[in-house]
Amino acid sequence: MSPATVTSIADAASNGRTSRRYAAPHSKNAAQRTNPSDSPYQERTSQKDNPTQALIRQAVDYLIRQLEAGHSDMLAAYLRTMARFHNYSFGNILQIARQRPTATRVGGYGKWKELGRFVKRGEKGIQILAPVTGYRRRKDEAEDQTESKPQRIVIGFRPVYVFDHEQTEGADLPELNHTILGDVGGNRDRLVEFLAQQNIVLEFDQSIAPALGVSYGGRIALLPGQAKAEEFTTLVHETAHELLHRSERRTFTTKVVRETEAEAVAFIVGQAVGLEMGTASSDYIQLYNGNASLLAESLEVVQHTASTILRALHVEDESEPFRAAS
């Protein structure tokens, strides 16, 4: 399979179809919404930020500064972090990527101690947010004076520090069960089953060439004869279109943005199941013309969609045994 890049993909035909094929990255910025306030993310971040929104804004601003300075590998680092920590919250994923993009497994002091490991002297922790929970009795129950267990709710967030495996020493960790590099294994069958559950029909059609796959809305066509790894990532790409771009979101995104988001989802899922995906294209950032709100919104839906697919594939988050918060 050729290295997967976050690119713009040409249409296979008209009538609103979306398709995937490998093409050279676009050199020009894509046309975006003329009014940034049209973005729901812009509306949220224009108000006083809560701690989670502030973390997301800081992380995205940092990413933009790095890419504008020529450090295009930072985007790939962010996407790889999404693959490693796909069960973490979006804000904490961005925080881990910003502070330690090479992190693979993270945990707090206590968690590492339980595993027989200790944080090395002088190591700087990775700050993320942990939920603070409390109990609240429902109003109608309080009035009735009934005896019932109060509802546990999140009442806020607090900063906590976690450390990467490489920042610790001590007992060896058990090896995780990784998919063999380049082997799709049972992931393809599980993805096909997920599509069936979503009432999305999968078919093979030679006539879509040179496109590798096409999303029609409720139906996906794949080009026959692809290598297994390539076919799988193509199917993930088209599945992302079905989940992302068959709703209101399609009306306020351009085709280039939609193709880029779908390819980013394919990159994350491929990384998470152990495929060799190459590097992500630095042109991803150019699509947003420096608009941090649009970039944050897009990265958030990419992360959410990739996480949905990975849960359907039963891919475990590598960090799960070490989680302190999400």
C-alpha positions as CSV (number, residue, x, y, z in Angstrom):
1,M,0.0,0.0,0.0
2,S,1.4,3.4,-0.8
3,P,1.9,5.7,2.2
4,A,-1.4,7.1,3.3
5,T,-1.5,10.9,3.3
6,V,-4.1,13.4,4.3
7,T,-5.0,14.6,0.8
8,S,-7.7,15.8,-1.4
9,I,-9.4,13.2,-3.5
10,A,-11.0,13.6,-6.9
11,D,-14.7,12.7,-7.6
12,A,-15.3,9.4,-9.4
13,A,-18.4,10.9,-11.0
14,S,-21.1,13.5,-10.4
15,N,-24.4,13.4,-8.4
16,G,-22.6,14.2,-5.1
17,R,-20.6,11.0,-4.9
18,T,-17.4,11.0,-2.8
19,S,-14.5,8.8,-3.7
20,R,-11.1,7.9,-2.6
21,R,-8.0,7.7,-4.6
22,Y,-4.4,8.8,-4.0
23,A,-3.5,12.1,-5.5
24,A,-0.9,14.8,-5.1
25,P,-1.6,17.2,-2.2
26,H,-3.4,20.4,-3.1
27,S,-1.1,23.4,-3.1
28,K,-3.9,25.9,-2.9
29,N,-6.2,26.7,0.1
30,A,-9.7,25.3,-0.2
31,A,-12.6,27.7,-0.1
32,Q,-14.1,27.8,3.3
33,R,-17.1,29.3,4.9
34,T,-17.1,33.0,4.2
35,N,-18.3,33.8,7.7
36,P,-16.2,32.1,10.5
37,S,-19.1,32.6,12.9
38,D,-21.0,30.0,10.9
39,S,-18.9,27.4,12.6
40,P,-20.5,26.0,15.8
41,Y,-17.0,25.6,17.2
42,Q,-16.3,29.3,16.6
43,E,-19.5,30.1,18.5
44,R,-18.5,28.0,21.5
45,T,-15.0,29.3,21.8
46,S,-16.0,33.0,21.3
47,Q,-17.6,32.8,24.7
48,K,-15.8,32.5,28.0
49,D,-13.9,29.2,27.8
50,N,-14.4,26.5,30.3
51,P,-11.2,24.5,31.2
52,T,-11.7,21.9,28.5
53,Q,-12.3,24.5,25.7
54,A,-9.3,26.4,26.9
55,L,-7.1,23.3,26.6
56,I,-8.4,22.6,23.1
57,R,-7.8,26.2,21.9
58,Q,-4.3,26.2,23.4
59,A,-3.4,22.9,21.7
60,V,-4.8,23.9,18.3
61,D,-3.1,27.3,18.4
62,Y,0.2,25.5,19.3
63,L,-0.3,23.1,16.3
64,I,-0.9,26.0,14.0
65,R,2.3,27.8,15.2
66,Q,4.3,24.7,14.7
67,L,3.1,24.1,11.2
68,E,3.5,27.7,10.2
69,A,7.1,27.4,11.4
70,G,7.6,24.4,9.1
71,H,7.2,21.6,11.6
72,S,4.8,19.6,9.5
73,D,5.4,16.4,11.4
74,M,3.4,17.8,14.3
75,L,0.2,17.1,12.5
76,A,1.1,13.4,12.1
77,A,2.0,13.4,15.8
78,Y,-1.4,14.7,16.7
79,L,-3.1,12.0,14.5
80,R,-0.9,9.3,15.9
81,T,-1.8,10.4,19.4
82,M,-5.5,10.0,18.5
83,A,-4.7,6.5,17.4
84,R,-3.0,5.6,20.6
85,F,-5.4,7.2,23.1
86,H,-8.7,7.0,21.2
87,N,-10.7,6.5,24.4
88,Y,-9.4,9.7,26.0
89,S,-11.4,12.9,25.7
90,F,-10.6,15.2,22.7
91,G,-9.1,17.9,24.9
92,N,-6.8,15.5,26.7
93,I,-5.7,13.8,23.5
94,L,-4.6,17.3,22.2
95,Q,-2.8,18.0,25.5
96,I,-0.8,14.8,25.4
97,A,0.1,15.4,21.8
98,R,1.2,18.9,22.5
99,Q,3.3,18.1,25.5
100,R,4.7,14.7,24.6
101,P,3.9,13.6,21.1
102,T,5.9,10.4,21.4
103,A,3.9,9.2,24.4
104,T,2.5,5.6,24.1
105,R,1.2,4.7,27.5
106,V,0.5,7.2,30.3
107,G,-0.5,6.9,33.9
108,G,-0.3,8.8,37.2
109,Y,2.1,8.2,40.1
110,G,-0.3,5.8,41.7
111,K,-1.0,3.7,38.6
112,W,2.6,3.3,37.8
113,K,3.3,2.3,41.4
114,E,0.6,-0.4,41.2
115,L,2.5,-1.8,38.1
116,G,5.8,-1.9,39.9
117,R,7.2,1.2,38.1
118,F,8.3,4.6,39.4
119,V,8.6,8.0,37.8
120,K,12.3,8.9,37.2
121,R,13.7,11.8,39.1
122,G,13.4,15.1,37.3
123,E,10.7,14.0,34.8
124,K,8.1,16.6,33.9
125,G,4.5,15.4,34.0
126,I,1.9,15.7,31.2
127,Q,-0.9,17.9,32.4
128,I,-4.4,16.8,31.5
129,L,-7.9,17.3,33.1
130,A,-9.6,14.8,35.3
131,P,-13.3,15.0,36.1
132,V,-14.4,15.9,39.5
133,T,-17.6,14.1,40.4
134,G,-20.3,14.7,43.0
135,Y,-23.8,13.5,43.9
136,R,-27.1,15.1,43.2
137,R,-30.5,14.0,44.1
138,R,-33.2,14.5,41.5
139,K,-35.5,17.4,42.3
140,D,-38.7,15.3,42.2
141,E,-37.1,12.7,44.5
142,A,-36.1,15.4,47.0
143,E,-39.6,16.7,47.2
144,D,-41.1,13.2,47.7
145,Q,-38.6,12.5,50.4
146,T,-38.0,9.1,48.9
147,E,-35.1,6.9,49.7
148,S,-33.0,6.5,46.6
149,K,-29.3,6.6,45.6
150,P,-28.2,10.1,44.5
151,Q,-27.1,10.5,40.9
152,R,-23.3,10.8,40.4
153,I,-22.5,13.7,38.1
154,V,-19.4,15.6,36.8
155,I,-19.3,18.9,38.6
156,G,-16.0,20.2,37.2
157,F,-12.5,19.3,36.2
158,R,-9.1,19.6,37.9
159,P,-5.6,19.4,36.5
160,V,-3.7,16.2,37.1
161,Y,-0.3,15.0,35.9
162,V,0.4,11.7,34.1
163,F,3.7,10.3,32.9
164,D,4.7,8.3,29.8
165,H,6.1,4.8,30.0
166,E,9.5,6.1,28.9
167,Q,9.5,8.5,32.0
168,T,9.3,5.6,34.4
169,E,11.5,2.7,35.4
170,G,11.0,-0.6,37.2
171,A,9.2,-3.8,36.5
172,D,8.7,-4.8,32.8
173,L,5.2,-4.2,31.5
174,P,3.3,-7.1,29.9
175,E,3.4,-7.0,26.1
176,L,0.2,-5.7,24.5
177,N,-1.5,-7.8,21.8
178,H,-0.8,-5.8,18.7
179,T,-2.1,-6.6,15.2
180,I,0.8,-7.8,13.1
181,L,2.2,-5.0,11.0
182,G,0.3,-4.8,7.7
183,D,-2.1,-7.6,8.6
184,V,-5.8,-6.5,8.7
185,G,-6.8,-9.7,10.5
186,G,-10.4,-9.8,11.5
187,N,-10.8,-6.0,11.4
188,R,-12.2,-6.0,7.9
189,D,-15.0,-8.5,8.8
190,R,-15.9,-6.5,11.9
191,L,-16.0,-3.3,9.9
192,V,-18.3,-5.0,7.3
193,E,-20.5,-6.1,10.2
194,F,-20.6,-2.6,11.6
195,L,-21.7,-1.3,8.2
196,A,-24.5,-3.8,8.1
197,Q,-25.7,-2.7,11.5
198,Q,-25.8,0.9,10.2
199,N,-27.8,-0.3,7.1
200,I,-25.0,0.7,4.8
201,V,-24.7,-1.7,1.8
202,L,-21.2,-2.7,0.6
203,E,-20.6,-3.8,-3.0
204,F,-17.8,-4.2,-5.4
205,D,-17.9,-2.4,-8.7
206,Q,-15.1,-2.2,-11.4
207,S,-16.8,0.8,-13.1
208,I,-15.8,3.2,-10.3
209,A,-12.1,3.0,-11.5
210,P,-9.8,4.9,-11.1
211,A,-11.4,5.6,-7.7
212,L,-10.6,3.0,-5.0
213,G,-13.9,3.6,-3.3
214,V,-17.1,5.6,-3.5
215,S,-19.6,6.7,-0.9
216,Y,-23.2,7.2,-2.2
217,G,-25.0,7.7,1.1
218,G,-26.3,4.4,2.5
219,R,-24.1,2.5,0.0
220,I,-20.4,2.0,-0.5
221,A,-18.7,0.7,-3.6
222,L,-15.1,-0.6,-3.6
223,L,-12.9,-1.3,-6.5
224,P,-12.2,-5.0,-6.7
225,G,-8.7,-6.4,-6.6
226,Q,-7.1,-4.1,-4.0
227,A,-4.5,-5.5,-1.5
228,K,-6.1,-6.3,1.8
229,A,-4.5,-3.4,3.7
230,E,-5.4,-0.9,1.0
231,E,-8.9,-2.2,0.7
232,F,-9.4,-1.9,4.5
233,T,-8.2,1.7,4.7
234,T,-10.3,2.6,1.6
235,L,-13.3,1.1,3.4
236,V,-12.6,3.0,6.5
237,H,-12.3,6.2,4.4
238,E,-15.7,5.6,2.8
239,T,-17.2,4.7,6.2
240,A,-16.0,8.0,7.5
241,H,-17.9,9.7,4.7
242,E,-21.0,7.9,5.7
243,L,-20.7,8.8,9.3
244,L,-19.4,12.4,8.8
245,H,-20.8,13.8,5.7
246,R,-24.4,12.6,5.2
247,S,-25.8,15.1,7.6
248,E,-26.1,18.9,8.1
249,R,-22.2,19.0,8.3
250,R,-22.1,18.4,4.5
251,T,-23.8,21.8,3.9
252,F,-21.1,23.9,5.4
253,T,-17.9,22.0,4.4
254,T,-16.1,21.9,1.1
255,K,-15.3,18.8,-0.8
256,V,-11.6,19.2,0.0
257,V,-12.3,19.4,3.7
258,R,-14.6,16.3,3.6
259,E,-12.0,14.2,1.7
260,T,-9.3,15.4,4.1
261,E,-11.3,14.5,7.2
262,A,-12.1,11.0,5.8
263,E,-8.5,10.4,5.0
264,A,-7.5,11.5,8.5
265,V,-9.9,9.0,10.0
266,A,-8.4,6.3,7.8
267,F,-4.9,7.3,9.0
268,I,-5.9,7.1,12.7
269,V,-7.7,3.8,12.4
270,G,-5.0,2.2,10.3
271,Q,-2.4,3.3,12.9
272,A,-4.5,1.9,15.7
273,V,-4.8,-1.6,14.1
274,G,-1.1,-1.7,13.3
275,L,-0.9,-0.9,9.6
276,E,2.0,1.0,8.2
277,M,0.4,4.3,7.2
278,G,3.3,6.6,6.3
279,T,3.1,10.3,7.2
280,A,0.2,12.7,7.2
281,S,0.3,15.6,4.7
282,S,1.2,19.0,6.0
283,D,-1.3,20.4,3.6
284,Y,-4.0,19.5,6.0
285,I,-3.4,22.7,7.9
286,Q,-3.5,24.8,4.7
287,L,-7.1,23.9,4.2
288,Y,-8.1,26.1,7.2
289,N,-6.0,29.2,6.3
290,G,-4.9,29.6,9.9
291,N,-8.5,29.5,11.3
292,A,-8.0,27.8,14.6
293,S,-11.7,27.3,15.3
294,L,-12.3,25.5,12.0
295,L,-9.3,23.3,12.5
296,A,-10.3,22.4,16.1
297,E,-13.8,21.6,14.9
298,S,-12.5,19.3,12.2
299,L,-10.0,17.5,14.4
300,E,-12.7,16.9,17.0
301,V,-15.1,15.3,14.5
302,V,-12.2,13.3,13.0
303,Q,-11.3,12.0,16.5
304,H,-14.9,11.2,17.4
305,T,-15.5,9.3,14.1
306,A,-12.2,7.3,14.4
307,S,-13.1,6.4,17.9
308,T,-16.6,5.2,16.8
309,I,-15.0,2.9,14.2
310,L,-12.3,1.6,16.5
311,R,-14.9,0.7,19.1
312,A,-16.9,-1.2,16.4
313,L,-13.6,-3.1,15.6
314,H,-13.1,-3.8,19.3
315,V,-9.6,-2.3,19.2
316,E,-8.4,-1.7,22.7
317,D,-6.9,1.7,23.6
318,E,-3.2,1.0,24.4
319,S,-3.4,3.4,27.3
320,E,-6.5,1.8,28.9
321,P,-4.7,-0.1,31.7
322,F,-2.8,3.1,32.6
323,R,-5.6,5.7,32.5
324,A,-5.9,8.2,35.3
325,A,-8.5,10.4,33.6
326,S,-10.1,11.2,30.3
